Amino acid sequence: MPTLKLGAVMANYGENEAQGKFWNDAPGQSWVKHDLVMNLRLGNISDILFDRLKGVSASNALDIGCGTGSTSIKMAETLAQGARVTGIDISEPMLERAREKAADLENVSFVTADAQAFQFEPGKFDAAISRFGVMFFEDPPKAFANLRSAMKPGSQFTFVCWAPYEENEFFSLPLKTVLEFVPSEYELVANAPGPLAFSDKDYLSGILQSSGFSNSSIEVVKTSVDTADTPEEDATLLMQIGFGARAVREAELDQRRTDELYQLFLVNSKARQSDGIIKYAATVYIVTATA
Ligand SMILES: C[S@@+](CC[C@H](N)C(=O)[O-])C[C@H]1O[C@@H](n2cnc3c(N)ncnc32)[C@H](O)[C@@H]1O
């Protein structure tokens, strides 16, 4: 019987080997392939994040774990003319896509590096943001202290991360489906690097505090991940991105079983569709803190 250790730590790639491999390998490439669709799905959450950024003025902003650069570009559009945005990410395929998208924007640039260990110029940035890009560090207090040192004292860090698994159907529904289909033991390792690493608010607060951030606030926001994709497109995507997809990969199913599982994903997607929109309930934390 296969054992699925979701969220387990497999350290040995400098300071973030497991995540480095993950985001440079098939999962990162899936994000690139589904870039447009994923950005649309995260649209509600982006709107909430940028709404909270309305009062922030900056001349030099940092986007952490920027992926394919959509939020870096949006941040540049949001800030006053002349402001610069730097996106940092550990995934070369995702940054390749980011660089293509920002090719005409001379004020947006990208750095390929592990944000936990990268030697930033101290106090260089007067704002930092992240959409789901800060939950993947092997050593979050060290990473956050490093990020804080890159920020000007008094400047604001604003990011969004996921609340617990049960409140996020985009993760939980596909995973439940896989686990019913492939009888497996699995464990969601609390606080392990991964999408849910900061779903425990006390743990997150402790990291912000121990890394020297002050005035931290964690706002719980209920929203949804929506898509106008067809159920077939949705089921295909969920076989490639997210916890369900990870369980699918780890189960190493043959083609016949993969096709059977896809049919179950399709049933879920059809059941979630109403008026042409497929909707998954989501809860996120909007976090702000002062460097
Ligand atoms: C869930 S994706 C989010 C991407 C992007 N922020 C977005 O919203 O589309 C997480 C991102 O964090 C990046 N990442 C993970 N660990 C990292 C690290 N140690 N340093 C920099 N980036 C990292 C991944 O490569 C990936 O692009």
The ligand as a Gaussian input file, in Angstrom:
#p B3LYP/6-31G(d) Opt

LIG

0 1
 C        2.235000      28.858000      -4.948000
 S        3.480000      29.564000      -5.918000
 C        2.957000      31.247000      -5.988000
 C        3.562000      32.001000      -7.127000
 C        3.085000      33.445000      -7.278000
 N        3.362000      34.237000      -6.112000
 C        1.628000      33.500000      -7.634000
 O        0.808000      33.878000      -6.794000
 O        1.291000      33.164000      -8.784000
 C        4.839000      29.627000      -4.781000
 C        6.101000      30.248000      -5.334000
 O        7.101000      30.326000      -4.302000
 C        8.357000      30.043000      -4.891000
 N        9.310000      29.636000      -3.851000
 C        9.255000      28.517000      -3.087000
 N       10.309000      28.485000      -2.256000
 C       11.045000      29.602000      -2.485000
 C       12.258000      30.127000      -1.941000
 N       12.927000      29.485000      -0.985000
 N       12.727000      31.296000      -2.429000
 C       12.061000      31.959000      -3.423000
 N       10.920000      31.494000      -3.971000
 C       10.402000      30.340000      -3.507000
 C        8.026000      28.946000      -5.896000
 O        9.035000      28.763000      -6.853000
 C        6.717000      29.448000      -6.469000
 O        6.902000      30.277000      -7.576000

